[in-house]
Every structure is written in structure tokens, then in C-alpha cells.
Amino acid sequence: MRNYFPLLLMFVVVAATVGAIIVLSAVLGPKRRGKVKDSPFECGFQPFQLPTDRFFVRFYLIAMLFILFDIEVVFLFPWAVVFKALGWAGFWSIFIFIFVLGAGYVYAWRKGAFQWE
């Protein structure tokens, strides 16, 4: 437990700092509301239309799939570092991992998740 004390202390200090910043900004921050401050603003222009239109889900789906497969591929690096120490068990476990990842990719591809229409 002594080895983890500096890490625990760092988490406590970071949590206290974040909490103090949030409380101080809520207490000391300006609270003046106005017509100009409450109006929508985009890149220096008034928006052309109200945000009541429907958003395309396709963009978010592709972004989520990218993040999913990108994060999964990141797990290959630690495996590659300790590849020799893992032996055949490590080889077959990463083979199953890549197989499941590839099956998910093929499933998303066949469902048309990567088609931008």
C-alpha cells in the first residue's frame, strides 16, 4: 500500500484543486445576464436558422465506430511489447481479439455503417 500512496495523494490533490476551481468560479464568476449574452452566436454571425432541425446520425455513428476501432487497436501495442514473454497463450488470445475485432468491422461494413450518403 505504501507504493500507491503518492498516486493516491496526487488524486486527492487533483480532486481538491478541481473542486476548488469549480466552487470559486461559481462564487466569484460574473452572473449578469442580458439579451446579447443569451443570443446564439456562431463564428461571428447570427445563425441562419434555429437548431430545431434534425441532425444526421450518420456522422455520429461513423465517429463512434472510428473511436471504437481506434481504441481497440491501441491495445495491440502493449501486447507487442511483451509478446515474447506471453508465449503461445498470448498469441492465441490476441488472435481471438483480432478475430472478434475483425468480425465487428465486417458486421458494421455489411450493415452499411461506413456508407456516407
Secondary structure, 3 states (H helix, E strand, C coil): CHHHHHHHHHHHHHHHHHHHHHHHHHHHCCCCCCCCCCCCCECCECCCCCCCCCCCHHHHHHHHHHHHHHHHHHCHHHHHHCHHHHHHHHHHHHHHHHHHHHHHHHHHHHCCCCCCC
